[in-house]
Amino acid sequence: MQVHYGFEDIQISGIPQLPYTVVTSGTFDGVHIGHQKILNRLREVTLSEKKNESQYAENVVITYHPHPRLVLFPEQTDLHLLSTLEEKIALMEKYQIDHLLIIPFSKTFSQMSSADFIQEILINKLNTKKLVIGYDHRFGKNREGSFEYLHQNQHLYPFGIEEIPRQDIDNVGISSTKIRNALDNGNVEIAKEYLGHFYTLTGKVVRGNQIGRTIDYPTANLEVADKHKLIPSDGIYAVSVIHNSLVYKGMLYIGTRTTLGEDLQRSIEVNIFDFDKDIYEQNLTIEFVALIRKEMKFSGIEEMKMQLGIDKENVLMRLGS
């Protein structure tokens, strides 16, 4: 997959080797199984066009960064994203996408009319021959562009249009809102079912107060750079920890350490099993497997340590060990 950051970084239109493109567009936050329906159909259409129309047919996914809501409604602070840009790119890699075009979203760009979007981007920039869109996808100023708009004006455009019907997407019962609600309640297993993959969190290991070492549960403290990334609810989780492409089992804590009386900001700490390496300033990726319990306040360190022993046994059972 080739990743293109803006139009100056994409060279599709006008290149003889790529005269035929199959295109879709959307935010694709989380790349959940509803999105995957669209991506799978995009791939099917591309393969079909390679056989029937052009051996050079390739597909293009258009997405936007930052998320449009963050630009259009900066005063709203309730939007938490299911995937960072890096995570979205990694997920797209799995679906045999030829080109991912990341359009910088700005207030100026948001004023582009649907007619201009079609002419300048779909036709002039991408040489679109087939457009595949979800039933509720809209584009252009005030989201005026829709499947109905395209269908009514199809005679004006040199490309075919295919809409993924509502029932093909909604029959899986998926929406980004449902996934966010599940994660807000710690229901990471339901989130996985909706996403079609584990919910992940990537952060840099930073120095903490190292209290975990004194009770035999050393933890790596994670700092998540993207402030808009959704952090699941407070509690203890069974997780897989990915470091340098190797996967380890672990127990992750999210919370404010109320037992220690520190009244600190919310922290994310992971105890990686059978692991003893210096990984400060390095990145870890966490895959959430199951919520073991919600956060609890204990009478003291010994009670907390006893509970952590129980938690670890439960984590190992959930991780199959």
Backbone hydrogen bonds in HBPLUS format (Angstrom, degrees):
<---DONOR---> <-ACCEPTOR-->    atom                        ^
c    i                          cat <-CA-CA->   ^        H-A-AA   ^      H-
h    n   atom  resd res      DA  || num        DHA   H-A  angle D-A-AA Bond
n    s   type  num  typ     dist DA aas  dist angle  dist       angle   num
A0002-GLN N   A0098-ASP O   2.87 MM  96  6.15 173.2  1.88 146.7 146.3     1
A0100-LEU N   A0002-GLN O   2.84 MM  98  6.23 163.0  1.87 160.6 164.9     2
A0004-HIS N   A0100-LEU O   2.80 MM  96  6.05 170.1  1.81 166.0 165.1     3
A0102-ILE N   A0004-HIS O   2.80 MM  98  6.04 173.3  1.80 176.5 178.4     4
A0006-GLY N   A0102-ILE O   2.91 MM  96  5.78 130.4  2.16 136.1 150.9     5
A0009-ASP N   A0006-GLY O   3.14 MM   3  5.61 153.4  2.21 108.0 116.1     6
A0010-ILE N   A0007-PHE O   3.15 MM   3  5.17 167.2  2.17 105.2 109.0     7
A0015-ILE N   A0012-ILE O   3.21 MM   3  5.79 168.4  2.23 133.0 135.1     8
A0013-SER N   A0125-LYS O   3.22 MM 112  5.27 134.9  2.43 160.9 148.2     9
A0018-LEU N   A0015-ILE O   2.92 MM   3  5.55 157.2  1.98 123.4 130.4    10
A0058-GLU N   A0020-TYR O   3.10 MM  38  6.63 150.6  2.19 154.8 162.3    11
A0129-LYS N   A0021-THR O   2.91 MM 108  5.60 173.4  1.92 157.2 156.2    12
A0130-LYS N   A0021-THR O   3.35 MM 109  6.73 143.5  2.49 153.4 153.0    13
A0022-VAL N   A0058-GLU O   2.94 MM  36  6.23 152.0  2.02 140.2 148.2    14
A0060-VAL N   A0022-VAL O   2.81 MM  38  6.17 148.3  1.91 152.9 157.9    15
A0023-VAL N   A0130-LYS O   2.85 MM 107  6.29 161.4  1.89 163.2 166.4    16
A0132-VAL N   A0023-VAL O   2.80 MM 109  6.09 167.8  1.82 166.4 170.7    17
A0024-THR N   A0060-VAL O   3.02 MM  36  6.51 148.9  2.12 161.4 169.9    18
A0062-ILE N   A0024-THR O   2.85 MM  38  6.16 165.0  1.87 148.3 153.5    19
A0026-GLY N   A0062-ILE O   2.97 MM  36  6.38 148.0  2.07 155.8 165.0    20
A0031-VAL N   A0028-PHE O   3.14 MM   3  5.05 145.2  2.27 107.2 117.2    21
A0035-HIS N   A0032-HIS O   2.93 MM   3  5.32 115.8  2.35 108.1 123.0    22
A0036-GLN N   A0032-HIS O   2.89 MM   4  6.20 150.8  1.97 147.6 157.2    23
A0033-ILE N   A0194-TYR O   3.21 MM 161  6.29 172.8  2.22 152.5 154.7    24
A0037-LYS N   A0033-ILE O   3.18 MM   4  6.29 136.2  2.38 130.3 138.4    25
A0037-LYS N   A0034-GLY O   3.26 MM   3  5.32 132.6  2.50  95.3 106.9    26
A0038-ILE N   A0035-HIS O   2.96 MM   3  5.28 118.9  2.35 102.9 117.3    27
A0039-LEU N   A0035-HIS O   2.97 MM   4  6.37 160.2  2.01 152.7 158.7    28
A0040-ASN N   A0036-GLN O   2.79 MM   4  5.88 158.8  1.84 147.5 153.2    29
A0041-ARG N   A0037-LYS O   3.08 MM   4  6.22 153.7  2.15 140.0 147.2    30
A0042-LEU N   A0038-ILE O   2.85 MM   4  6.10 149.6  1.94 146.7 156.1    31
A0043-ARG N   A0039-LEU O   3.01 MM   4  6.27 154.7  2.07 145.2 150.9    32
A0044-GLU N   A0040-ASN O   2.96 MM   4  6.25 156.2  2.02 144.5 151.3    33
A0045-VAL N   A0041-ARG O   2.90 MM   4  6.10 164.4  1.92 154.1 157.2    34
A0046-THR N   A0042-LEU O   2.99 MM   4  6.16 156.4  2.05 143.7 150.7    35
A0047-LEU N   A0043-ARG O   2.94 MM   4  6.21 163.2  1.97 153.8 157.4    36
A0048-SER N   A0044-GLU O   2.96 MM   4  6.16 155.9  2.02 146.4 153.6    37
A0049-GLU N   A0045-VAL O   2.83 MM   4  6.06 158.2  1.87 151.9 157.6    38
A0050-LYS N   A0046-THR O   2.92 MM   4  6.14 146.3  2.03 146.3 155.8    39
A0051-LYS N   A0047-LEU O   3.26 MM   4  6.53 144.4  2.39 139.3 147.3    40
A0051-LYS N   A0048-SER O   3.15 MM   3  5.27 125.4  2.46  95.9 109.2    41
A0052-ASN N   A0048-SER O   2.88 MM   4  6.09 158.0  1.93 150.7 157.7    42
A0053-GLU N   A0049-GLU O   2.72 MM   4  4.95 154.5  1.79 130.4 138.8    43
A0054-SER N   A0049-GLU O   2.82 MM   5  6.06 164.0  1.84 151.7 157.3    44
A0057-ALA N   A0054-SER O   3.26 MM   3  5.55 165.6  2.28 116.4 115.5    45
A0099-HIS N   A0059-ASN O   3.11 MM  40  6.29 132.6  2.35 141.7 154.7    46
A0061-VAL N   A0099-HIS O   2.86 MM  38  6.29 161.9  1.90 162.4 167.1    47
A0101-LEU N   A0061-VAL O   2.80 MM  40  6.05 162.4  1.83 158.0 164.1    48
A0063-THR N   A0101-LEU O   2.93 MM  38  6.24 165.3  1.95 164.4 164.8    49
A0103-ILE N   A0063-THR O   2.87 MM  40  6.18 172.6  1.88 156.8 154.4    50
A0065-HIS N   A0103-ILE O   3.10 MM  38  6.28 158.5  2.15 149.0 150.2    51
A0105-PHE N   A0065-HIS O   2.91 MM  40  5.47 157.7  1.96 114.2 121.6    52
A0070-LEU N   A0067-HIS O   2.92 MM   3  5.54 135.8  2.12 120.5 131.9    53
A0071-VAL N   A0068-PRO O   3.11 MM   3  5.30 135.5  2.31 101.8 113.7    54
A0072-LEU N   A0068-PRO O   2.90 MM   4  6.09 171.2  1.91 163.4 165.7    55
A0073-PHE N   A0069-ARG O   2.92 MM   4  5.44 152.7  2.00 135.6 142.4    56
A0076-GLN N   A0073-PHE O   3.01 MM   3  5.67 159.6  2.05 120.1 126.2    57
A0081-LEU N   A0228-HIS O   2.62 MM 147  5.75 150.5  1.71 146.9 155.7    58
A0230-LEU N   A0081-LEU O   2.91 MM 149  5.43 166.2  1.93 153.1 148.5    59
A0088-LYS N   A0084-THR O   2.90 MM   4  6.13 157.3  1.95 152.5 158.9    60
A0089-ILE N   A0085-LEU O   2.99 MM   4  6.24 159.3  2.03 150.8 155.8    61
A0090-ALA N   A0086-GLU O   3.06 MM   4  6.31 160.2  2.10 144.7 150.0    62
A0091-LEU N   A0087-GLU O   2.94 MM   4  6.18 154.7  2.01 149.4 156.0    63
A0092-MET N   A0088-LYS O   2.92 MM   4  6.14 158.5  1.97 151.0 156.9    64
A0093-GLU N   A0089-ILE O   3.13 MM   4  6.38 142.7  2.27 144.9 154.3    65
A0094-LYS N   A0091-LEU O   3.05 MM   3  5.57 147.6  2.16 111.0 119.4    66
A0095-TYR N   A0092-MET O   3.03 MM   3  5.55 162.1  2.06 117.0 122.6    67
A0110-SER N   A0106-SER O   2.95 MM   4  6.21 150.1  2.04 145.1 153.9    68
A0111-GLN N   A0108-THR O   3.10 MM   3  5.46 153.2  2.17 107.4 115.5    69
A0112-MET N   A0109-PHE O   3.04 MM   3  5.55 168.1  2.05 119.1 122.4    70
A0141-LYS N   A0112-MET O   2.66 MM  29  5.39 133.1  1.88 134.5 146.9    71
A0117-PHE N   A0113-SER O   2.89 MM   4  6.16 156.1  1.94 150.8 158.3    72
A0118-ILE N   A0114-SER O   2.95 MM   4  6.15 161.2  1.99 148.6 152.8    73
A0119-GLN N   A0115-ALA O   3.02 MM   4  6.23 167.0  2.04 147.3 150.9    74
A0120-GLU N   A0116-ASP O   2.73 MM   4  5.59 162.0  1.76 151.6 156.9    75
A0121-ILE N   A0117-PHE O   3.00 MM   4  5.37 149.1  2.10 129.5 139.3    76
A0122-LEU N   A0117-PHE O   3.26 MM   5  6.76 159.3  2.31 151.2 157.1    77
A0123-ILE N   A0118-ILE O   2.93 MM   5  6.22 143.5  2.06 157.2 168.8    78
A0124-ASN N   A0119-GLN O   2.87 MM   5  6.07 163.3  1.90 152.8 158.4    79
A0125-LYS N   A0120-GLU O   3.16 MM   5  6.23 131.0  2.41 122.0 135.0    80
A0126-LEU N   A0121-ILE O   2.95 MM   5  6.14 139.7  2.11 156.5 168.3    81
A0128-THR N   A0122-LEU O   2.85 MM   6  5.41 169.6  1.86 161.8 162.6    82
A0127-ASN N   A0123-ILE O   3.06 MM   4  4.67 137.7  2.24 116.7 124.2    83
A0160-GLY N   A0129-LYS O   2.92 MM  31  6.13 161.8  1.96 136.1 131.1    84
A0131-LEU N   A0160-GLY O   2.83 MM  29  6.15 156.9  1.88 146.2 152.8    85
A0162-GLU N   A0131-LEU O   2.79 MM  31  6.13 155.7  1.84 168.9 171.2    86
A0133-ILE N   A0162-GLU O   2.97 MM  29  6.47 157.9  2.02 160.6 167.9    87
A0164-ILE N   A0133-ILE O   2.77 MM  31  6.09 160.5  1.80 155.6 161.3    88
A0137-HIS N   A0134-GLY O   3.19 MM   3  5.38 169.8  2.20 113.8 116.6    89
A0139-PHE N   A0145-GLY O   3.01 MM   6  4.83 143.1  2.15 119.6 130.6    90
A0145-GLY N   A0139-PHE O   2.78 MM   6  4.83 148.2  1.88 169.1 166.0    91
A0143-ARG N   A0140-GLY O   2.86 MM   3  5.11 139.5  2.02 142.8 137.1    92
A0144-GLU N   A0141-LYS O   3.12 MM   3  6.06 151.1  2.21 126.4 129.7    93
A0150-LEU N   A0146-SER O   2.94 MM   4  6.26 165.3  1.96 154.6 158.0    94
A0151-HIS N   A0147-PHE O   2.75 MM   4  5.90 162.1  1.78 153.8 159.4    95
A0152-GLN N   A0148-GLU O   2.91 MM   4  6.04 161.0  1.95 148.8 153.5    96
A0153-ASN N   A0149-TYR O   3.16 MM   4  6.32 139.9  2.32 141.4 151.6    97
A0153-ASN N   A0150-LEU O   3.18 MM   3  5.20 127.9  2.47  94.4 107.9    98
A0154-GLN N   A0151-HIS O   3.43 MM   3  5.08 170.8  2.44 102.1 102.6    99
A0156-LEU N   A0153-ASN O   2.86 MM   3  5.62 162.9  1.89 124.3 130.2   100
A0157-TYR N   A0154-GLN O   3.04 MM   3  5.39 160.0  2.08 113.5 119.6   101
A0168-ASP N   A0165-PRO O   3.06 MM   3  5.39 130.1  2.32 103.9 116.9   102
A0169-ILE N   A0166-ARG O   3.05 MM   3  5.41 138.6  2.23 106.2 117.5   103
A0170-ASP N   A0166-ARG O   2.67 MM   4  5.72 171.2  1.67 175.4 174.1   104
A0171-ASN N   A0167-GLN O   3.08 MM   4  5.27 143.6  2.22 122.8 129.4   105
A0172-VAL N   A0169-ILE O   3.40 MM   3  6.09 164.9  2.42 112.9 117.3   106
A0173-GLY N   A0170-ASP O   2.74 MM   3  5.05 159.9  1.78 113.0 119.3   107
A0179-ILE N   A0175-SER O   3.26 MM   4  6.63 156.6  2.32 148.8 154.8   108
A0180-ARG N   A0176-SER O   2.93 MM   4  6.19 161.3  1.97 150.5 155.6   109
A0181-ASN N   A0177-THR O   2.93 MM   4  6.14 161.7  1.96 151.7 156.6   110
A0182-ALA N   A0178-LYS O   3.01 MM   4  6.21 154.1  2.08 143.1 150.0   111
A0183-LEU N   A0179-ILE O   3.01 MM   4  6.29 163.1  2.03 154.2 157.8   112
A0184-ASP N   A0180-ARG O   2.85 MM   4  6.05 153.7  1.92 150.3 158.3   113
A0185-ASN N   A0182-ALA O   3.11 MM   3  5.27 142.2  2.26  99.3 110.3   114
A0187-ASN N   A0182-ALA O   2.77 MM   5  4.88 142.1  1.91 157.7 146.3   115
A0186-GLY N   A0183-LEU O   2.97 MM   3  4.80 163.1  2.00 103.2 108.1   116
A0233-SER N   A0183-LEU O   3.17 MM  50  6.60 149.9  2.27 163.6 155.8   117
A0188-VAL N   A0186-GLY O   2.84 MM   2  5.56 134.8  2.05 107.7  93.8   118
A0191-ALA N   A0187-ASN O   3.05 MM   4  6.38 159.0  2.10 147.6 154.2   119
A0192-LYS N   A0188-VAL O   2.93 MM   4  6.09 149.7  2.02 136.7 144.3   120
A0193-GLU N   A0189-GLU O   3.11 MM   4  6.37 152.2  2.19 139.2 146.1   121
A0194-TYR N   A0190-ILE O   3.01 MM   4  6.36 154.1  2.08 151.8 158.4   122
A0195-LEU N   A0191-ALA O   2.76 MM   4  5.93 155.2  1.82 151.7 159.7   123
A0196-GLY N   A0192-LYS O   2.76 MM   4  5.62 155.2  1.82 148.9 154.4   124
A0288-PHE N   A0199-TYR O   3.00 MM  89  5.66 169.6  2.01 167.6 170.3   125
A0201-LEU N   A0286-ILE O   2.95 MM  85  5.07 141.1  2.10 136.7 147.3   126
A0286-ILE N   A0201-LEU O   2.69 MM  85  5.07 168.0  1.71 150.9 155.1   127
A0203-GLY N   A0284-LEU O   3.01 MM  81  5.67 157.0  2.06 158.6 165.3   128
A0284-LEU N   A0203-GLY O   2.93 MM  81  5.67 158.8  1.97 162.9 168.4   129
A0204-LYS N   A0223-GLU O   2.96 MM  19  5.12 157.5  2.01 142.6 137.6   130
A0223-GLU N   A0204-LYS O   2.81 MM  19  5.12 149.4  1.90 139.3 149.7   131
A0205-VAL N   A0282-GLN O   2.85 MM  77  5.63 162.8  1.88 157.7 161.4   132
A0281-GLU N   A0205-VAL O   2.78 MM  76  5.12 168.2  1.79 149.2 149.0   133
A0206-VAL N   A0221-ASN O   2.82 MM  15  5.52 161.0  1.85 155.6 162.2   134
A0214-THR N   A0211-ILE O   2.93 MM   3  5.38 132.7  2.15 109.7 122.2   135
A0215-ILE N   A0212-GLY O   3.20 MM   3  5.43 151.9  2.28 103.9 112.0   136
A0217-TYR N   A0212-GLY O   2.77 MM   5  4.73 151.7  1.85 157.4 148.4   137
A0216-ASP N   A0213-ARG O   3.38 MM   3  5.13 166.4  2.40 102.9 102.8   138
A0220-ALA N   A0270-VAL O   2.83 MM  50  5.25 159.3  1.87 141.1 143.6   139
A0270-VAL N   A0220-ALA O   3.00 MM  50  5.25 157.3  2.05 135.3 141.5   140
A0222-LEU N   A0268-ILE O   2.85 MM  46  5.49 170.3  1.85 160.8 164.1   141
A0229-LYS N   A0226-ASP O   3.16 MM   3  5.58 166.2  2.18 114.4 118.7   142
A0235-GLY N   A0254-ILE O   2.89 MM  19  5.36 143.8  2.03 135.7 145.8   143
A0254-ILE N   A0235-GLY O   2.99 MM  19  5.36 153.0  2.07 150.2 158.7   144
A0236-ILE N   A0293-ARG O   2.88 MM  57  5.45 158.5  1.93 153.1 160.0   145
A0292-ILE N   A0236-ILE O   2.75 MM  56  5.44 161.3  1.78 150.1 155.0   146
A0293-ARG N   A0236-ILE O   3.41 MM  57  5.45 156.8  2.47 135.9 139.0   147
A0237-TYR N   A0252-LEU O   2.81 MM  15  5.08 157.6  1.86 146.9 154.2   148
A0252-LEU N   A0237-TYR O   2.94 MM  15  5.08 164.0  1.96 146.2 150.4   149
A0238-ALA N   A0290-ALA O   2.79 MM  52  5.17 160.5  1.82 154.6 161.1   150
A0289-VAL N   A0238-ALA O   2.89 MM  51  5.46 153.3  1.97 154.7 158.7   151
A0290-ALA N   A0238-ALA O   3.24 MM  52  5.17 154.6  2.31 136.6 139.0   152
A0239-VAL N   A0250-GLY O   3.06 MM  11  5.25 170.9  2.07 146.6 144.4   153
A0250-GLY N   A0239-VAL O   3.01 MM  11  5.25 142.5  2.16 157.9 150.0   154
A0240-SER N   A0287-GLU O   2.97 MM  47  5.04 155.4  2.03 140.4 148.4   155
A0287-GLU N   A0240-SER O   2.86 MM  47  5.04 165.0  1.88 152.7 156.0   156
A0241-VAL N   A0248-TYR O   2.72 MM   7  4.99 167.8  1.74 149.2 152.8   157
A0248-TYR N   A0241-VAL O   2.77 MM   7  4.99 157.1  1.82 143.9 151.9   158
A0242-ILE N   A0285-THR O   2.81 MM  43  5.04 169.1  1.82 155.0 158.4   159
A0285-THR N   A0242-ILE O   3.10 MM  43  5.04 163.0  2.13 141.5 146.6   160
A0243-HIS N   A0246-LEU O   2.88 MM   3  5.32 159.7  1.92 154.8 159.6   161
A0246-LEU N   A0243-HIS O   2.94 MM   3  5.32 162.9  1.97 118.8 122.3   162
A0273-PHE N   A0249-LYS O   2.87 MM  24  5.65 159.2  1.91 151.4 157.8   163
A0251-MET N   A0271-ASN O   2.95 MM  20  5.18 156.4  2.01 141.9 148.6   164
A0271-ASN N   A0251-MET O   2.82 MM  20  5.18 172.1  1.82 155.0 154.1   165
A0253-TYR N   A0269-GLU O   2.67 MM  16  5.18 168.4  1.68 164.0 168.3   166
A0269-GLU N   A0253-TYR O   2.89 MM  16  5.18 165.6  1.91 152.7 157.7   167
A0255-GLY N   A0267-SER O   3.12 MM  12  5.54 156.9  2.18 148.3 155.0   168
A0267-SER N   A0255-GLY O   2.69 MM  12  5.54 168.4  1.70 161.2 161.9   169
A0260-LEU N   A0257-ARG O   3.11 MM   3  5.62 133.5  2.33 110.4 121.2   170
A0261-GLY N   A0258-THR O   3.07 MM   3  5.14 152.9  2.15 101.8 110.3   171
A0282-GLN N   A0279-ILE O   3.02 MM   3  5.37 151.4  2.10 136.6 135.2   172
A0304-MET N   A0300-GLY O   3.13 MM   4  6.38 158.7  2.18 148.6 155.1   173
A0305-LYS N   A0301-ILE O   2.80 MM   4  6.03 156.9  1.85 153.7 160.3   174
A0306-MET N   A0302-GLU O   2.98 MM   4  6.19 153.8  2.05 145.9 152.4   175
A0307-GLN N   A0303-GLU O   3.07 MM   4  6.34 157.0  2.12 146.3 152.1   176
A0308-LEU N   A0304-MET O   2.91 MM   4  6.19 152.0  1.99 148.9 157.1   177
A0309-GLY N   A0305-LYS O   3.14 MM   4  6.42 144.5  2.28 142.1 150.3   178
A0310-ILE N   A0306-MET O   3.30 MM   4  6.72 151.8  2.39 142.7 149.4   179
A0311-ASP N   A0307-GLN O   2.78 MM   4  6.10 157.5  1.83 151.2 158.7   180
A0312-LYS N   A0308-LEU O   2.85 MM   4  6.05 155.8  1.91 146.1 151.6   181
A0313-GLU N   A0309-GLY O   3.23 MM   4  6.50 156.1  2.29 142.1 147.6   182
A0314-ASN N   A0310-ILE O   3.05 MM   4  6.37 158.8  2.10 151.0 156.7   183
A0315-VAL N   A0311-ASP O   2.78 MM   4  6.05 151.3  1.86 151.5 160.6   184
A0316-LEU N   A0312-LYS O   2.94 MM   4  6.14 166.1  1.96 153.0 155.6   185
A0317-MET N   A0313-GLU O   3.08 MM   4  6.31 149.5  2.17 142.8 151.1   186
A0318-ARG N   A0314-ASN O   3.02 MM   4  6.26 155.8  2.08 145.3 151.5   187
A0319-LEU N   A0315-VAL O   2.86 MM   4  6.13 142.3  2.01 148.5 160.2   188
A0321-SER N   A0316-LEU O   2.70 MM   5  4.98 161.9  1.74 156.4 155.4   189
A0320-GLY N   A0317-MET O   3.22 MM   3  5.13 157.7  2.28  98.2 104.4   190
